[in-house]
Amino acid sequence: MKTFLAKKETVQPKWYLIDAEGVVLGRLAVKIANIIRGRNKASYTPHVDTGDYVVVINAEKVAVTGKKEEKNEYMFFSGYVGGESYRSFEQMRERNPEFIIKHAVKGMLPKNRIAATMLTKLRIFKGPAHTHEAQNPVKISL
């Protein structure tokens, strides 16, 4: 019996739709990362991008447990001396809720070049509307 290794040409990605309303951030990020990597498929191959596309809606309504709402901070660095700035989870939820989910998923992907291409398969939207109706994404309930 030979081991099956997927090739880039044979992969046929699907589209999935996930509603983030009321879903805990960490659990959502794990599910998204596994779909983007292709871990949910029998043809999973670590060195080939076998993943599917994921569309996330209602990003601003994602839930967190404990006191993460007040205590979580995101650090940004401009590159200059003293150029550190911090934004709280509440500020990020108001300004850029897409970043919260993207940041959590990025941390769960492998730390190599293929992760950058995997991350392009993630589409996050602030409200209930999205621009990928033409792809007929299959809705996943969490």
N, CA, C and O atoms as a GROMACS GRO file, in nm:
protein
  568
    1MET      N    1   0.083  -0.118   0.000
    1MET     CA    2   0.000   0.000   0.000
    1MET      C    3   0.088   0.125   0.000
    1MET      O    4   0.181   0.136   0.080
    2LYS      N    5   0.059   0.219  -0.089
    2LYS     CA    6   0.139   0.340  -0.099
    2LYS      C    7   0.070   0.455  -0.027
    2LYS      O    8  -0.052   0.461  -0.017
    3THR      N    9   0.151   0.545   0.022
    3THR     CA   10   0.099   0.663   0.089
    3THR      C   11   0.056   0.765  -0.016
    3THR      O   12   0.130   0.794  -0.109
    4PHE      N   13  -0.064   0.818   0.000
    4PHE     CA   14  -0.116   0.918  -0.093
    4PHE      C   15  -0.068   1.056  -0.052
    4PHE      O   16  -0.085   1.096   0.063
    5LEU      N   17  -0.008   1.129  -0.146
    5LEU     CA   18   0.034   1.266  -0.123
    5LEU      C   19  -0.037   1.355  -0.225
    5LEU      O   20  -0.024   1.336  -0.346
    6ALA      N   21  -0.111   1.451  -0.176
    6ALA     CA   22  -0.185   1.541  -0.265
    6ALA      C   23  -0.089   1.632  -0.340
    6ALA      O   24   0.019   1.664  -0.290
    7LYS      N   25  -0.129   1.672  -0.458
    7LYS     CA   26  -0.051   1.766  -0.538
    7LYS      C   27  -0.132   1.894  -0.554
    7LYS      O   28  -0.255   1.892  -0.543
    8LYS      N   29  -0.064   2.003  -0.581
    8LYS     CA   30  -0.130   2.132  -0.592
    8LYS      C   31  -0.234   2.132  -0.705
    8LYS      O   32  -0.336   2.200  -0.694
    9GLU      N   33  -0.209   2.059  -0.811
    9GLU     CA   34  -0.298   2.057  -0.926
    9GLU      C   35  -0.426   1.978  -0.899
    9GLU      O   36  -0.529   2.006  -0.960
   10THR      N   37  -0.421   1.880  -0.811
   10THR     CA   38  -0.537   1.793  -0.787
   10THR      C   39  -0.632   1.847  -0.680
   10THR      O   40  -0.742   1.795  -0.664
   11VAL      N   41  -0.591   1.950  -0.608
   11VAL     CA   42  -0.674   2.004  -0.500
   11VAL      C   43  -0.787   2.087  -0.559
   11VAL      O   44  -0.764   2.175  -0.643
   12GLN      N   45  -0.909   2.059  -0.515
   12GLN     CA   46  -1.026   2.136  -0.557
   12GLN      C   47  -1.089   2.198  -0.433
   12GLN      O   48  -1.164   2.131  -0.362
   13PRO      N   49  -1.059   2.325  -0.406
   13PRO     CA   50  -1.108   2.387  -0.282
   13PRO      C   51  -1.258   2.414  -0.285
   13PRO      O   52  -1.316   2.440  -0.391
   14LYS      N   53  -1.318   2.407  -0.167
   14LYS     CA   54  -1.459   2.440  -0.148
   14LYS      C   55  -1.468   2.570  -0.070
   14LYS      O   56  -1.367   2.620  -0.019
   15TRP      N   57  -1.588   2.625  -0.060
   15TRP     CA   58  -1.612   2.748   0.013
   15TRP      C   59  -1.705   2.717   0.130
   15TRP      O   60  -1.805   2.648   0.115
   16TYR      N   61  -1.670   2.771   0.248
   16TYR     CA   62  -1.751   2.753   0.368
   16TYR      C   63  -1.786   2.889   0.426
   16TYR      O   64  -1.709   2.984   0.415
   17LEU      N   65  -1.904   2.897   0.489
   17LEU     CA   66  -1.952   3.020   0.552
   17LEU      C   67  -1.970   2.992   0.701
   17LEU      O   68  -2.034   2.895   0.739
   18ILE      N   69  -1.912   3.079   0.784
   18ILE     CA   70  -1.922   3.064   0.928
   18ILE      C   71  -1.977   3.194   0.986
   18ILE      O   72  -1.927   3.302   0.955
   19ASP      N   73  -2.079   3.183   1.071
   19ASP     CA   74  -2.134   3.298   1.141
   19ASP      C   75  -2.068   3.305   1.278
   19ASP      O   76  -2.081   3.212   1.358
   20ALA      N   77  -1.997   3.414   1.307
   20ALA     CA   78  -1.919   3.427   1.430
   20ALA      C   79  -2.000   3.481   1.546
   20ALA      O   80  -1.945   3.503   1.654
   21GLU      N   81  -2.128   3.505   1.528
   21GLU     CA   82  -2.209   3.566   1.634
   21GLU      C   83  -2.220   3.474   1.754
   21GLU      O   84  -2.275   3.364   1.743
   22GLY      N   85  -2.170   3.519   1.869
   22GLY     CA   86  -2.179   3.445   1.993
   22GLY      C   87  -2.084   3.328   2.007
   22GLY      O   88  -2.090   3.256   2.107
   23VAL      N   89  -1.996   3.306   1.910
   23VAL     CA   90  -1.902   3.194   1.915
   23VAL      C   91  -1.773   3.240   1.984
   23VAL      O   92  -1.726   3.352   1.960
   24VAL      N   93  -1.717   3.156   2.070
   24VAL     CA   94  -1.594   3.190   2.142
   24VAL      C   95  -1.479   3.199   2.043
   24VAL      O   96  -1.464   3.113   1.956
   25LEU      N   97  -1.397   3.303   2.056
   25LEU     CA   98  -1.292   3.334   1.961
   25LEU      C   99  -1.194   3.219   1.939
   25LEU      O  100  -1.164   3.187   1.824
   26GLY      N  101  -1.144   3.158   2.045
   26GLY     CA  102  -1.046   3.050   2.030
   26GLY      C  103  -1.101   2.929   1.959
   26GLY      O  104  -1.033   2.870   1.876
   27ARG      N  105  -1.223   2.891   1.991
   27ARG     CA  106  -1.285   2.776   1.927
   27ARG      C  107  -1.312   2.803   1.780
   27ARG      O  108  -1.297   2.715   1.695
   28LEU      N  109  -1.351   2.926   1.750
   28LEU     CA  110  -1.373   2.966   1.612
   28LEU      C  111  -1.243   2.963   1.533
   28LEU      O  112  -1.240   2.914   1.420
   29ALA      N  113  -1.135   3.015   1.592
   29ALA     CA  114  -1.006   3.021   1.524
   29ALA      C  115  -0.951   2.882   1.495
   29ALA      O  116  -0.891   2.860   1.389
   30VAL      N  117  -0.970   2.788   1.587
   30VAL     CA  118  -0.922   2.650   1.565
   30VAL      C  119  -0.996   2.587   1.448
   30VAL      O  120  -0.934   2.524   1.362
   31LYS      N  121  -1.127   2.604   1.443
   31LYS     CA  122  -1.207   2.547   1.336
   31LYS      C  123  -1.166   2.606   1.201
   31LYS      O  124  -1.150   2.534   1.103
   32ILE      N  125  -1.150   2.740   1.197
   32ILE     CA  126  -1.111   2.807   1.073
   32ILE      C  127  -0.972   2.761   1.028
   32ILE      O  128  -0.951   2.732   0.911
   33ALA      N  129  -0.876   2.756   1.121
   33ALA     CA  130  -0.740   2.717   1.087
   33ALA      C  131  -0.734   2.575   1.031
   33ALA      O  132  -0.660   2.548   0.937
   34ASN      N  133  -0.812   2.485   1.088
   34ASN     CA  134  -0.814   2.347   1.038
   34ASN      C  135  -0.873   2.338   0.898
   34ASN      O  136  -0.825   2.260   0.815
   35ILE      N  137  -0.976   2.417   0.870
   35ILE     CA  138  -1.036   2.415   0.737
   35ILE      C  139  -0.940   2.477   0.635
   35ILE      O  140  -0.925   2.425   0.525
   36ILE      N  141  -0.876   2.587   0.672
   36ILE     CA  142  -0.782   2.655   0.580
   36ILE      C  143  -0.662   2.566   0.549
   36ILE      O  144  -0.613   2.566   0.436
   37ARG      N  145  -0.614   2.491   0.647
   37ARG     CA  146  -0.501   2.401   0.626
   37ARG      C  147  -0.539   2.274   0.552
   37ARG      O  148  -0.455   2.211   0.489
   38GLY      N  149  -0.667   2.236   0.560
   38GLY     CA  150  -0.711   2.112   0.498
   38GLY      C  151  -0.706   1.995   0.592
   38GLY      O  152  -0.710   1.880   0.547
   39ARG      N  153  -0.698   2.020   0.722
   39ARG     CA  154  -0.689   1.912   0.820
   39ARG      C  155  -0.818   1.832   0.829
   39ARG      O  156  -0.818   1.720   0.881
   40ASN      N  157  -0.928   1.887   0.780
   40ASN     CA  158  -1.056   1.818   0.786
   40ASN      C  159  -1.076   1.722   0.667
   40ASN      O  160  -1.179   1.657   0.658
   41LYS      N  161  -0.979   1.714   0.579
   41LYS     CA  162  -0.989   1.628   0.461
   41LYS      C  163  -0.905   1.502   0.478
   41LYS      O  164  -0.805   1.501   0.551
   42ALA      N  165  -0.946   1.395   0.410
   42ALA     CA  166  -0.869   1.271   0.412
   42ALA      C  167  -0.742   1.285   0.330
   42ALA      O  168  -0.645   1.212   0.352
   43SER      N  169  -0.740   1.380   0.235
   43SER     CA  170  -0.624   1.399   0.148
   43SER      C  171  -0.525   1.502   0.203
   43SER      O  172  -0.446   1.558   0.127
   44TYR      N  173  -0.529   1.528   0.333
   44TYR     CA  174  -0.440   1.628   0.394
   44TYR      C  175  -0.294   1.590   0.374
   44TYR      O  176  -0.252   1.477   0.402
   45THR      N  177  -0.218   1.685   0.325
   45THR     CA  178  -0.075   1.669   0.308
   45THR      C  179  -0.008   1.793   0.366
   45THR      O  180  -0.039   1.904   0.323
   46PRO      N  181   0.082   1.779   0.464
   46PRO     CA  182   0.136   1.895   0.534
   46PRO      C  183   0.209   1.996   0.446
   46PRO      O  184   0.201   2.116   0.471
   47HIS      N  185   0.279   1.951   0.344
   47HIS     CA  186   0.360   2.042   0.264
   47HIS      C  187   0.287   2.098   0.142
   47HIS      O  188   0.346   2.170   0.061
   48VAL      N  189   0.157   2.065   0.127
   48VAL     CA  190   0.077   2.115   0.016
   48VAL      C  191  -0.044   2.188   0.073
   48VAL      O  192  -0.104   2.143   0.171
   49ASP      N  193  -0.079   2.299   0.012
   49ASP     CA  194  -0.195   2.376   0.056
   49ASP      C  195  -0.321   2.309   0.004
   49ASP      O  196  -0.365   2.335  -0.108
   50THR      N  197  -0.380   2.221   0.086
   50THR     CA  198  -0.499   2.146   0.047
   50THR      C  199  -0.626   2.205   0.106
   50THR      O  200  -0.732   2.142   0.101
   51GLY      N  201  -0.617   2.323   0.163
   51GLY     CA  202  -0.728   2.381   0.236
   51GLY      C  203  -0.838   2.440   0.150
   51GLY      O  204  -0.826   2.450   0.028
   52ASP      N  205  -0.945   2.480   0.220
   52ASP     CA  206  -1.061   2.539   0.156
   52ASP      C  207  -1.072   2.686   0.194
   52ASP      O  208  -1.002   2.735   0.283
   53TYR      N  209  -1.162   2.755   0.126
   53TYR     CA  210  -1.186   2.897   0.155
   53TYR      C  211  -1.290   2.909   0.267
   53TYR      O  212  -1.383   2.830   0.274
   54VAL      N  213  -1.272   3.009   0.353
   54VAL     CA  214  -1.365   3.032   0.463
   54VAL      C  215  -1.409   3.178   0.461
   54VAL      O  216  -1.326   3.268   0.455
   55VAL      N  217  -1.541   3.200   0.465
   55VAL     CA  218  -1.599   3.333   0.475
   55VAL      C  219  -1.660   3.344   0.613
   55VAL      O  220  -1.745   3.263   0.651
   56VAL      N  221  -1.618   3.445   0.690
   56VAL     CA  222  -1.668   3.467   0.825
   56VAL      C  223  -1.752   3.594   0.825
   56VAL      O  224  -1.707   3.698   0.777
   57ILE      N  225  -1.874   3.586   0.878
   57ILE     CA  226  -1.958   3.705   0.890
   57ILE      C  227  -1.984   3.736   1.037
   57ILE      O  228  -1.963   3.651   1.124
   58ASN      N  229  -2.029   3.857   1.064
   58ASN     CA  230  -2.056   3.906   1.201
   58ASN      C  231  -1.931   3.898   1.288
   58ASN      O  232  -1.937   3.848   1.400
   59ALA      N  233  -1.820   3.948   1.237
   59ALA     CA  234  -1.693   3.942   1.310
   59ALA      C  235  -1.697   4.024   1.439
   59ALA      O  236  -1.627   3.991   1.534
   60GLU      N  237  -1.776   4.130   1.442
   60GLU     CA  238  -1.779   4.216   1.561
   60GLU      C  239  -1.858   4.154   1.676
   60GLU      O  240  -1.855   4.207   1.787
   61LYS      N  241  -1.927   4.043   1.652
   61LYS     CA  242  -2.010   3.980   1.755
   61LYS      C  243  -1.946   3.855   1.812
   61LYS      O  244  -2.014   3.774   1.876
   62VAL      N  245  -1.816   3.837   1.790
   62VAL     CA  246  -1.746   3.720   1.843
   62VAL      C  247  -1.735   3.734   1.995
   62VAL      O  248  -1.721   3.845   2.046
   63ALA      N  249  -1.742   3.622   2.067
   63ALA     CA  250  -1.740   3.623   2.213
   63ALA      C  251  -1.603   3.583   2.265
   63ALA      O  252  -1.529   3.510   2.199
   64VAL      N  253  -1.570   3.632   2.384
   64VAL     CA  254  -1.450   3.589   2.455
   64VAL      C  255  -1.490   3.555   2.597
   64VAL      O  256  -1.588   3.608   2.649
   65THR      N  257  -1.414   3.466   2.660
   65THR     CA  258  -1.447   3.423   2.796
   65THR      C  259  -1.363   3.498   2.897
   65THR      O  260  -1.260   3.556   2.863
   66GLY      N  261  -1.406   3.496   3.020
   66GLY     CA  262  -1.330   3.558   3.129
   66GLY      C  263  -1.323   3.708   3.115
   66GLY      O  264  -1.419   3.773   3.071
   67LYS      N  265  -1.207   3.764   3.152
   67LYS     CA  266  -1.188   3.909   3.149
   67LYS      C  267  -1.107   3.954   3.028
   67LYS      O  268  -1.046   4.061   3.029
   68LYS      N  269  -1.105   3.872   2.923
   68LYS     CA  270  -1.027   3.905   2.804
   68LYS      C  271  -1.079   4.031   2.737
   68LYS      O  272  -1.002   4.102   2.672
   69GLU      N  273  -1.207   4.059   2.751
   69GLU     CA  274  -1.266   4.180   2.692
   69GLU      C  275  -1.194   4.305   2.742
   69GLU      O  276  -1.172   4.398   2.665
   70GLU      N  277  -1.158   4.309   2.871
   70GLU     CA  278  -1.092   4.426   2.928
   70GLU      C  279  -0.939   4.415   2.926
   70GLU      O  280  -0.870   4.516   2.911
   71LYS      N  281  -0.886   4.293   2.940
   71LYS     CA  282  -0.742   4.277   2.961
   71LYS      C  283  -0.660   4.251   2.834
   71LYS      O  284  -0.542   4.283   2.832
   72ASN      N  285  -0.719   4.194   2.730
   72ASN     CA  286  -0.643   4.166   2.608
   72ASN      C  287  -0.598   4.294   2.542
   72ASN      O  288  -0.676   4.389   2.530
   73GLU      N  289  -0.472   4.298   2.500
   73GLU     CA  290  -0.418   4.414   2.429
   73GLU      C  291  -0.342   4.365   2.307
   73GLU      O  292  -0.278   4.260   2.309
   74TYR      N  293  -0.350   4.443   2.202
   74TYR     CA  294  -0.277   4.414   2.078
   74TYR      C  295  -0.168   4.519   2.065
   74TYR      O  296  -0.195   4.639   2.073
   75MET      N  297  -0.043   4.475   2.043
   75MET     CA  298   0.070   4.565   2.034
   75MET      C  299   0.107   4.587   1.888
   75MET      O  300   0.113   4.493   1.810
   76PHE      N  301   0.132   4.712   1.853
   76PHE     CA  302   0.176   4.750   1.720
   76PHE      C  303   0.306   4.827   1.734
   76PHE      O  304   0.325   4.900   1.831
   77PHE      N  305   0.397   4.810   1.637
   77PHE     CA  306   0.527   4.876   1.643
   77PHE      C  307   0.556   4.943   1.510
   77PHE      O  308   0.551   4.879   1.406
   78SER      N  309   0.586   5.072   1.515
   78SER     CA  310   0.608   5.150   1.393
   78SER      C  311   0.746   5.127   1.333
   78SER      O  312   0.768   5.153   1.215
   79GLY      N  313   0.839   5.077   1.413
   79GLY     CA  314   0.976   5.059   1.366
   79GLY      C  315   1.070   5.165   1.417
   79GLY      O  316   1.192   5.151   1.406
   80TYR      N  317   1.015   5.270   1.474
   80TYR     CA  318   1.096   5.378   1.530
   80TYR      C  319   1.111   5.360   1.681
   80TYR      O  320   1.034   5.286   1.744
   81VAL      N  321   1.210   5.427   1.738
   81VAL     CA  322   1.232   5.422   1.881
   81VAL      C  323   1.110   5.480   1.951
   81VAL      O  324   1.064   5.589   1.917
   82GLY      N  325   1.058   5.407   2.048
   82GLY     CA  326   0.939   5.452   2.120
   82GLY      C  327   0.812   5.441   2.037
   82GLY      O  328   0.712   5.504   2.069
   83GLY      N  329   0.815   5.363   1.932
   83GLY     CA  330   0.701   5.353   1.841
   83GLY      C  331   0.601   5.244   1.876
   83GLY      O  332   0.522   5.204   1.791
   84GLU      N  333   0.604   5.196   2.000
   84GLU     CA  334   0.508   5.096   2.042
   84GLU      C  335   0.374   5.162   2.073
   84GLU      O  336   0.369   5.268   2.135
   85SER      N  337   0.267   5.097   2.029
   85SER     CA  338   0.134   5.144   2.068
   85SER      C  339   0.049   5.022   2.098
   85SER      O  340   0.067   4.916   2.038
   86TYR      N  341  -0.042   5.038   2.189
   86TYR     CA  342  -0.128   4.929   2.232
   86TYR      C  343  -0.273   4.966   2.210
   86TYR      O  344  -0.313   5.081   2.230
   87ARG      N  345  -0.352   4.867   2.169
   87ARG     CA  346  -0.497   4.886   2.157
   87ARG      C  347  -0.565   4.773   2.232
   87ARG      O  348  -0.524   4.657   2.222
   88SER      N  349  -0.667   4.806   2.307
   88SER     CA  350  -0.739   4.706   2.384
   88SER      C  351  -0.831   4.626   2.292
   88SER      O  352  -0.855   4.663   2.177
   89PHE      N  353  -0.881   4.517   2.345
   89PHE     CA  354  -0.973   4.433   2.270
   89PHE      C  355  -1.100   4.510   2.235
   89PHE      O  356  -1.154   4.496   2.125
   90GLU      N  357  -1.147   4.593   2.328
   90GLU     CA  358  -1.268   4.673   2.304
   90GLU      C  359  -1.248   4.771   2.189
   90GLU      O  360  -1.337   4.787   2.105
   91GLN      N  361  -1.132   4.836   2.185
   91GLN     CA  362  -1.103   4.931   2.076
   91GLN      C  363  -1.095   4.859   1.942
   91GLN      O  364  -1.144   4.909   1.842
   92MET      N  365  -1.032   4.742   1.941
   92MET     CA  366  -1.020   4.667   1.816
   92MET      C  367  -1.156   4.616   1.769
   92MET      O  368  -1.182   4.610   1.649
   93ARG      N  369  -1.243   4.582   1.862
   93ARG     CA  370  -1.378   4.537   1.825
   93ARG      C  371  -1.456   4.650   1.757
   93ARG      O  372  -1.533   4.625   1.664
   94GLU      N  373  -1.435   4.773   1.803
   94GLU     CA  374  -1.503   4.888   1.743
   94GLU      C  375  -1.441   4.926   1.609
   94GLU      O  376  -1.512   4.945   1.510
   95ARG      N  377  -1.307   4.937   1.606
   95ARG     CA  378  -1.238   4.988   1.488
   95ARG      C  379  -1.221   4.885   1.378
   95ARG      O  380  -1.255   4.910   1.262
   96ASN      N  381  -1.168   4.769   1.415
   96ASN     CA  382  -1.130   4.670   1.314
   96ASN      C  383  -1.155   4.528   1.366
   96ASN      O  384  -1.059   4.458   1.400
   97PRO      N  385  -1.281   4.482   1.372
   97PRO     CA  386  -1.308   4.349   1.428
   97PRO      C  387  -1.254   4.235   1.341
   97PRO      O  388  -1.236   4.124   1.390
   98GLU      N  389  -1.228   4.262   1.212
   98GLU     CA  390  -1.173   4.159   1.126
   98GLU      C  391  -1.034   4.118   1.172
   98GLU      O  392  -0.995   4.001   1.160
   99PHE      N  393  -0.958   4.215   1.225
   99PHE     CA  394  -0.821   4.189   1.270
   99PHE      C  395  -0.818   4.089   1.385
   99PHE      O  396  -0.727   4.006   1.393
  100ILE      N  397  -0.917   4.095   1.473
  100ILE     CA  398  -0.920   4.006   1.590
  100ILE      C  399  -0.921   3.860   1.547
  100ILE      O  400  -0.843   3.779   1.597
  101ILE      N  401  -1.009   3.827   1.454
  101ILE     CA  402  -1.020   3.689   1.408
  101ILE      C  403  -0.898   3.650   1.324
  101ILE      O  404  -0.846   3.539   1.339
  102LYS      N  405  -0.854   3.739   1.237
  102LYS     CA  406  -0.738   3.710   1.152
  102LYS      C  407  -0.613   3.686   1.236
  102LYS      O  408  -0.533   3.597   1.206
  103HIS      N  409  -0.595   3.765   1.340
  103HIS     CA  410  -0.479   3.752   1.430
  103HIS      C  411  -0.482   3.619   1.504
  103HIS      O  412  -0.378   3.555   1.519
  104ALA      N  413  -0.600   3.577   1.549
  104ALA     CA  414  -0.613   3.450   1.621
  104ALA      C  415  -0.587   3.332   1.528
  104ALA      O  416  -0.522   3.235   1.568
  105VAL      N  417  -0.637   3.339   1.405
  105VAL     CA  418  -0.617   3.229   1.309
  105VAL      C  419  -0.472   3.222   1.266
  105VAL      O  420  -0.415   3.113   1.253
  106LYS      N  421  -0.410   3.337   1.244
  106LYS     CA  422  -0.270   3.340   1.200
  106LYS      C  423  -0.179   3.274   1.303
  106LYS      O  424  -0.081   3.209   1.267
  107GLY      N  425  -0.210   3.291   1.431
  107GLY     CA  426  -0.130   3.228   1.536
  107GLY      C  427  -0.142   3.077   1.539
  107GLY      O  428  -0.056   3.010   1.596
  108MET      N  429  -0.247   3.023   1.478
  108MET     CA  430  -0.269   2.878   1.478
  108MET      C  431  -0.222   2.810   1.350
  108MET      O  432  -0.232   2.689   1.336
  109LEU      N  433  -0.172   2.888   1.256
  109LEU     CA  434  -0.118   2.832   1.132
  109LEU      C  435   0.031   2.803   1.149
  109LEU      O  436   0.094   2.859   1.239
  110PRO      N  437   0.089   2.718   1.066
  110PRO     CA  438   0.233   2.691   1.078
  110PRO      C  439   0.314   2.816   1.049
  110PRO      O  440   0.271   2.904   0.974
  111LYS      N  441   0.431   2.823   1.107
  111LYS     CA  442   0.518   2.942   1.090
  111LYS      C  443   0.613   2.918   0.974
  111LYS      O  444   0.732   2.896   0.993
  112ASN      N  445   0.558   2.922   0.851
  112ASN     CA  446   0.641   2.904   0.732
  112ASN      C  447   0.578   2.980   0.616
  112ASN      O  448   0.479   3.051   0.634
  113ARG      N  449   0.635   2.965   0.497
  113ARG     CA  450   0.590   3.042   0.381
  113ARG      C  451   0.449   3.003   0.336
  113ARG      O  452   0.375   3.087   0.286
  114ILE      N  453   0.414   2.877   0.352
  114ILE     CA  454   0.283   2.832   0.304
  114ILE      C  455   0.169   2.892   0.386
  114ILE      O  456   0.055   2.899   0.338
  115ALA      N  457   0.198   2.934   0.508
  115ALA     CA  458   0.094   2.993   0.593
  115ALA      C  459   0.043   3.124   0.535
  115ALA      O  460  -0.074   3.157   0.552
  116ALA      N  461   0.128   3.199   0.467
  116ALA     CA  462   0.085   3.326   0.408
  116ALA      C  463  -0.018   3.303   0.298
  116ALA      O  464  -0.114   3.379   0.285
  117THR      N  465   0.001   3.198   0.219
  117THR     CA  466  -0.096   3.168   0.114
  117THR      C  467  -0.224   3.109   0.173
  117THR      O  468  -0.333   3.129   0.120
  118MET      N  469  -0.211   3.036   0.283
  118MET     CA  470  -0.329   2.983   0.350
  118MET      C  471  -0.415   3.095   0.406
  118MET      O  472  -0.538   3.087   0.401
  119LEU      N  473  -0.351   3.198   0.458
  119LEU     CA  474  -0.424   3.309   0.520
  119LEU      C  475  -0.503   3.390   0.417
  119LEU      O  476  -0.598   3.458   0.453
  120THR      N  477  -0.463   3.383   0.290
  120THR     CA  478  -0.538   3.454   0.187
  120THR      C  479  -0.672   3.386   0.158
  120THR      O  480  -0.757   3.444   0.091
  121LYS      N  481  -0.690   3.264   0.206
  121LYS     CA  482  -0.816   3.192   0.187
  121LYS      C  483  -0.919   3.228   0.292
  121LYS      O  484  -1.029   3.173   0.291
  122LEU      N  485  -0.886   3.318   0.382
  122LEU     CA  486  -0.977   3.362   0.487
  122LEU      C  487  -1.036   3.497   0.450
  122LEU      O  488  -0.962   3.593   0.429
  123ARG      N  489  -1.168   3.506   0.444
  123ARG     CA  490  -1.238   3.631   0.412
  123ARG      C  491  -1.328   3.665   0.531
  123ARG      O  492  -1.415   3.586   0.567
  124ILE      N  493  -1.307   3.781   0.592
  124ILE     CA  494  -1.379   3.819   0.713
  124ILE      C  495  -1.459   3.946   0.685
  124ILE      O  496  -1.409   4.040   0.623
  125PHE      N  497  -1.586   3.948   0.731
  125PHE     CA  498  -1.673   4.062   0.710
  125PHE      C  499  -1.734   4.107   0.841
  125PHE      O  500  -1.764   4.026   0.929
  126LYS      N  501  -1.752   4.238   0.853
  126LYS     CA  502  -1.800   4.298   0.977
  126LYS      C  503  -1.947   4.267   1.004
  126LYS      O  504  -1.982   4.235   1.117
  127GLY      N  505  -2.032   4.274   0.906
  127GLY     CA  506  -2.174   4.254   0.925
  127GLY      C  507  -2.222   4.120   0.872
  127GLY      O  508  -2.141   4.032   0.844
  128PRO      N  509  -2.354   4.105   0.857
  128PRO     CA  510  -2.407   3.977   0.807
  128PRO      C  511  -2.397   3.960   0.656
  128PRO      O  512  -2.418   3.850   0.604
  129ALA      N  513  -2.364   4.067   0.584
  129ALA     CA  514  -2.353   4.058   0.437
  129ALA      C  515  -2.209   4.029   0.396
  129ALA      O  516  -2.114   4.073   0.461
  130HIS      N  517  -2.194   3.954   0.286
  130HIS     CA  518  -2.061   3.927   0.232
  130HIS      C  519  -2.068   3.930   0.081
  130HIS      O  520  -2.177   3.927   0.023
  131THR      N  521  -1.952   3.936   0.017
  131THR     CA  522  -1.946   3.953  -0.129
  131THR      C  523  -1.917   3.823  -0.204
  131THR      O  524  -1.876   3.828  -0.320
  132HIS      N  525  -1.938   3.708  -0.141
  132HIS     CA  526  -1.902   3.580  -0.203
  132HIS      C  527  -2.023   3.490  -0.224
  132HIS      O  528  -2.012   3.368  -0.212
  133GLU      N  529  -2.138   3.549  -0.255
  133GLU     CA  530  -2.257   3.468  -0.283
  133GLU      C  531  -2.239   3.383  -0.408
  133GLU      O  532  -2.296   3.274  -0.418
  134ALA      N  533  -2.161   3.431  -0.504
  134ALA     CA  534  -2.140   3.360  -0.630
  134ALA      C  535  -2.069   3.226  -0.610
  134ALA      O  536  -2.084   3.135  -0.692
  135GLN      N  537  -1.991   3.213  -0.503
  135GLN     CA  538  -1.919   3.089  -0.478
  135GLN      C  539  -2.005   2.984  -0.406
  135GLN      O  540  -1.961   2.871  -0.387
  136ASN      N  541  -2.127   3.021  -0.367
  136ASN     CA  542  -2.220   2.932  -0.295
  136ASN      C  543  -2.152   2.863  -0.176
  136ASN      O  544  -2.140   2.741  -0.176
  137PRO      N  545  -2.109   2.941  -0.076
  137PRO     CA  546  -2.043   2.879   0.038
  137PRO      C  547  -2.141   2.795   0.121
  137PRO      O  548  -2.256   2.832   0.139
  138VAL      N  549  -2.093   2.681   0.170
  138VAL     CA  550  -2.172   2.592   0.253
  138VAL      C  551  -2.164   2.643   0.396
  138VAL      O  552  -2.055   2.664   0.450
  139LYS      N  553  -2.280   2.663   0.460
  139LYS     CA  554  -2.282   2.717   0.596
  139LYS      C  555  -2.246   2.609   0.696
  139LYS      O  556  -2.299   2.497   0.691
  140ILE      N  557  -2.155   2.643   0.788
  140ILE     CA  558  -2.112   2.551   0.894
  140ILE      C  559  -2.161   2.609   1.025
  140ILE      O  560  -2.141   2.727   1.052
  141SER      N  561  -2.225   2.526   1.107
  141SER     CA  562  -2.267   2.572   1.239
  141SER      C  563  -2.165   2.523   1.342
  141SER      O  564  -2.118   2.409   1.337
  142LEU      N  565  -2.133   2.612   1.434
  142LEU     CA  566  -2.034   2.576   1.537
  142LEU      C  567  -2.100   2.555   1.671
  142LEU      O  568  -2.032   2.524   1.769
   0.00000   0.00000   0.00000
